[in-house]
Amino acid sequence: MLIQIGAVQLDTFPFGADTIDRTASADFAVKPVLGALPNREFMGEGDDELTISGQLLPRKIGGLTELEALHSFRRAGEQLPVMRGDGRMLGWFAITRIQEAHKDLERDGVGFTVEHTIDLVRVGPEGASRNLLGTLLSLFGAMGA
């Protein structure tokens, strides 16, 4: 496994990723000072964003089902745990954008190759715990408890 977003694993088969880019920032309040460089006061952690890119071969190895599952998470505004392949938990993220490029279209309109880019942004722990609680309660409801 290269990376896992919620229940969807990105690996070499059937849903792969070629690159993972991470951009993290810190927020500072700028305080002007007369005759000197402005002071900056640390305000906390800024956005933490992941961009995952790869290519699918839907006719040969599949992957469209996993891509559609990620679209479902995006449409629902799900906040999902993201784990790297070495087992390190990166935190809770929300999918903000998915881009697909179908190339060499076949008769049904699906490309022989499908390039994808998935953009995620880290969410605070309060949103993640709400999501986790809702998931647990729905599991208990499904079990009839």
C-alpha positions as CSV (number, residue, x, y, z in Angstrom):
1,M,0.0,0.0,0.0
2,L,1.3,3.4,-0.9
3,I,-1.3,5.5,0.9
4,Q,-4.8,4.9,2.3
5,I,-7.7,7.5,2.2
6,G,-10.5,6.2,4.4
7,A,-11.3,2.8,3.1
8,V,-9.7,3.3,-0.3
9,Q,-6.1,2.0,-0.7
10,L,-3.9,3.5,-3.3
11,D,-1.4,0.9,-4.4
12,T,0.1,-0.3,-7.7
13,F,-3.0,-2.4,-8.4
14,P,-5.8,-1.6,-9.3
15,F,-5.7,2.1,-8.1
16,G,-2.3,3.6,-8.2
17,A,-0.5,6.8,-7.4
18,D,2.7,8.1,-9.0
19,T,3.3,11.2,-6.9
20,I,2.3,12.6,-3.6
21,D,2.9,16.2,-2.8
22,R,2.5,17.8,0.6
23,T,2.3,21.5,1.3
24,A,2.1,22.7,4.9
25,S,2.2,26.2,6.3
26,A,2.1,28.3,9.4
27,D,0.0,31.5,10.0
28,F,1.5,34.7,11.3
29,A,-0.1,38.0,12.1
30,V,2.0,40.9,10.7
31,K,2.5,43.8,13.1
32,P,4.0,46.9,11.5
33,V,6.8,48.7,13.3
34,L,7.9,52.2,12.4
35,G,11.4,52.3,10.9
36,A,12.0,48.5,11.1
37,L,10.9,45.2,9.6
38,P,7.4,44.2,10.7
39,N,7.1,41.8,13.6
40,R,5.3,38.6,13.1
41,E,3.3,36.8,15.7
42,F,2.8,33.1,15.3
43,M,-1.0,32.4,15.1
44,G,-0.8,28.6,14.7
45,E,-0.6,25.9,12.1
46,G,-1.9,26.9,8.6
47,D,-3.3,24.6,5.9
48,D,-1.8,21.2,5.4
49,E,-2.6,20.0,1.9
50,L,-1.9,16.7,0.0
51,T,-2.0,16.3,-3.8
52,I,-2.0,12.7,-5.0
53,S,-1.6,12.0,-8.7
54,G,-1.5,8.8,-10.7
55,Q,-2.8,6.9,-13.7
56,L,-5.4,4.1,-14.1
57,L,-5.8,1.5,-16.8
58,P,-9.5,0.7,-16.3
59,R,-9.7,-1.9,-19.1
60,K,-6.6,-3.8,-18.0
61,I,-6.6,-3.6,-14.2
62,G,-9.6,-1.5,-13.1
63,G,-9.6,1.4,-10.6
64,L,-12.7,3.3,-11.6
65,T,-14.7,1.9,-8.7
66,E,-12.1,3.3,-6.2
67,L,-12.1,6.6,-8.0
68,E,-15.9,6.8,-7.8
69,A,-15.7,6.0,-4.0
70,L,-13.4,9.0,-3.6
71,H,-15.9,11.1,-5.5
72,S,-18.6,9.9,-3.1
73,F,-16.5,11.0,-0.1
74,R,-15.9,14.4,-1.8
75,R,-19.6,14.9,-2.5
76,A,-20.6,14.0,1.1
77,G,-17.9,16.2,2.6
78,E,-16.5,13.2,4.5
79,Q,-13.5,13.7,6.8
80,L,-11.3,10.7,6.4
81,P,-8.2,9.3,8.1
82,V,-5.1,9.3,5.8
83,M,-2.3,6.8,6.4
84,R,1.0,6.5,4.6
85,G,2.2,3.1,3.4
86,D,4.7,2.8,6.2
87,G,1.9,2.9,8.8
88,R,2.3,6.6,9.7
89,M,-1.1,8.3,10.3
90,L,-1.0,11.7,8.5
91,G,-4.2,12.9,10.1
92,W,-7.8,13.5,9.1
93,F,-8.4,15.1,5.7
94,A,-11.3,16.2,3.4
95,I,-11.2,15.8,-0.3
96,T,-11.5,19.2,-1.9
97,R,-11.0,18.4,-5.6
98,I,-10.6,15.4,-7.9
99,Q,-9.5,15.9,-11.5
100,E,-9.7,13.1,-14.1
101,A,-8.3,13.1,-17.7
102,H,-9.5,10.3,-19.9
103,K,-7.1,9.6,-22.8
104,D,-7.5,7.4,-25.8
105,L,-11.3,7.1,-25.4
106,E,-12.9,3.8,-26.1
107,R,-16.5,3.2,-27.5
108,D,-18.1,3.7,-24.1
109,G,-16.4,7.0,-23.4
110,V,-14.0,5.7,-20.8
111,G,-10.4,6.3,-21.6
112,F,-7.9,3.5,-22.1
113,T,-5.8,5.5,-19.6
114,V,-7.2,7.8,-16.9
115,E,-4.9,10.3,-15.2
116,H,-6.2,11.5,-11.8
117,T,-5.3,14.2,-9.3
118,I,-6.8,14.2,-5.8
119,D,-6.5,17.3,-3.6
120,L,-7.0,16.9,0.1
121,V,-6.8,19.4,3.0
122,R,-6.3,18.6,6.7
123,V,-9.2,19.1,9.0
124,G,-9.2,19.8,12.7
125,P,-9.6,17.1,15.2
126,E,-13.0,18.4,16.3
127,G,-14.5,17.6,12.8
128,A,-12.7,14.2,12.7
129,S,-14.1,13.2,16.1
130,R,-17.6,14.1,15.1
131,N,-17.2,12.0,12.0
132,L,-15.8,9.1,14.0
133,L,-18.7,9.3,16.5
134,G,-21.2,9.3,13.7
135,T,-19.6,6.3,12.0
136,L,-19.6,4.4,15.3
137,L,-23.2,5.2,16.0
138,S,-24.2,4.1,12.5
139,L,-22.4,0.8,13.0
140,F,-24.2,0.2,16.2
141,G,-27.5,1.0,14.5
142,A,-26.7,-1.4,11.7
143,M,-25.9,-4.2,14.2
144,G,-29.3,-3.6,15.9
145,A,-27.9,-2.5,19.2
